[in-house]
């Protein structure tokens, strides 16, 4: 696992340094967001980021902005194939706002479709975002939790996986069941739902990720019929945690455009 993390860090570091070298050498035919951070911005009173800061930002952008969302989509499609009755129900809901398979639709519309959002929430519960454990330090003066005093500097870990598989909150927790999110009272589940973490350290890309999931999954299901390729096994979807969930194999599906 640590080898994968170090390899990923080296890849990001190399890419950032190559781009910085080209930019500072005068190659500016394509200016990226990162390029704006290579030099001081006197108008805004902003100093250029250090190489270490640039690499950390690159790691966050790739790991938090792509892999997590992609993994959630993978799980959603996997379970929709496993549960054709759920896929059918979702398709009928999508047909109500997308008259044809190739119809354009805004995220605001998809974001208000109850069953689509239930499928996304349940897939986030299974993909966990960042499963954890995520370390935090007890503040100056310490903290009290359930009657236990934690001295300042105590490292406290929480885990989305633990929250999301708690049977007291999510009955039959290892069953993918979008309908659990459609009951009248979901307050307890919402309180224990943390694929984007919680509080002051909540993921700043949460709204973007939710919009991407709505658009990608909604359009994909409306436009394509899909199923497992021959040779695919459920064991390929077992995951191991690195920075974000990573499956042991690949989800292999076929897809063809729907006629209506």
C-alpha positions, -999 to +999 in steps of 0.1 A: +000+000+000+028+025+009+045+017-023+014+028-043+012+060-023+048+069-029+045+061-066+015+083-069+032+111-050+063+108-073+041+109-104+023+141-092+057+157-082+072+150-116+042+164-136+042+196-115+079+202-118+079+196-156+050+220-161+067+246-139+100+243-158+082+248-191+063+278-179+093+296-164+113+288-195+087+308-216+066+279-229+031+294-223+010+283-252-014+267-227-017+284-194-033+262-167-046+270-132-014+256-118+006+280-139-009+309-122+006+297-089+042+295-102+048+333-099+040+361-074+007+379-082+014+414-071-021+427-080-037+403-056-008+403-031-003+366-035+030+349-032+040+320-055+034+286-039+064+265-029+072+233-048+059+213-018+026+232-018+022+227-055+028+190-053+003+187-024-023+206-043-018+183-074-022+152-052-054+166-037-068+175-071-062+141-086-069+119-055-099+139-041-113+152-074-112+123-097-106+089-081-133+093-055-160+104-079-150+078-105-150+050-079-185+060-068-198+059-104-182+025-109-200+011-079-233+027-090-231+011-124-220-022-109-250-024-086-274-012-113-264-042-134-268-065-103-302-051-096-322-048-129-354-038-111-336-008-096-322+001-130-356-001-146-371+022-119-343+047-123-347+046-161-384+054-158-377+084-136-351+097-160-375+093-190-398+117-172-373+146-177-353+133-207-376+126-236-350+109-257-318+090-248-296+118-261-316+147-246-297+174-228-306+181-192-293+204-165-278+192-133-305+212-114-331+189-129-313+157-121-304+169-087-341+170-078-349+134-090-355+115-057-346+080-069-315+091-089-303+109-057-311+078-036-290+057-060-261+081-057-263+083-019-263+046-016-233+043-039-215+069-019-222+049+012-206+019-004-176+037-019-171+057+013-154+086-004-122+084+017-128+053+039-103+066+066-090+065+091-086+103+090-065+117+118-073+148+139-055+162+169-073+171+201-072+209+206-053+229+232-068+222+266-079+188+254-114+175+247-141+154+264-158+127+244-185+105+260-171+113+294-135+105+285-109+133+287-085+134+257-054+154+264-043+181+239-025+166+209-041+132+212-045+118+177-082+108+170-091+087+140-126+083+124-136+061+096-164+066+070-164+028+065-172+023+102-200+048+101-215+036+068-216-001+079-231+004+113-262-019+114-278+002+142-280+031+117-281+012+083-301-020+087-286-048+066-256-025+059-239-046+032-271-046+010-271-019-017-306-006-013-314+030-026-349+028-012-335+032+023-330+069+015-367+073+005-382+067+039-398+096+058-372+100+085-336+098+073-321+121+100-301+094+117-287+081+085-278+116+073-260+123+106-238+092+101-233+098+064-198+112+057-183+103+023-171+139+022-162+141+059-180+166+082-176+199+100-150+225+092-129+200+073-157+189+049-146+183+013-146+216-006-155+197-038-186+181-024-211+202-045-190+196-076-188+159-070-226+156-064-232+175-097-208+153-116-224+122-102-259+134-111-250+143-147-228+113-154-250+086-139-283+102-151-271+106-187-254+072-189-284+053-177-308+072-199-286+068-230-272+033-227-283-003-221-254-020-202-244-053-186-214-074-175-188-086-200-181-123-201-154-132-177-162-105-152-164-117-116-179-100-085-145-105-068-131-079-091-151-053-072-136-061-038-117-031-027-085-023-009-080+011+007-050+032-004-058+070-002-092+062-018-109+029-024-092+009-052-108-023-065-088-055-069-099-058-106-118-038-132-155-034-138-160-047-173-193-039-190-208-037-225-229-008-234-251+001-265-273+031-272-309+028-263-334+031-292-359+051-272 
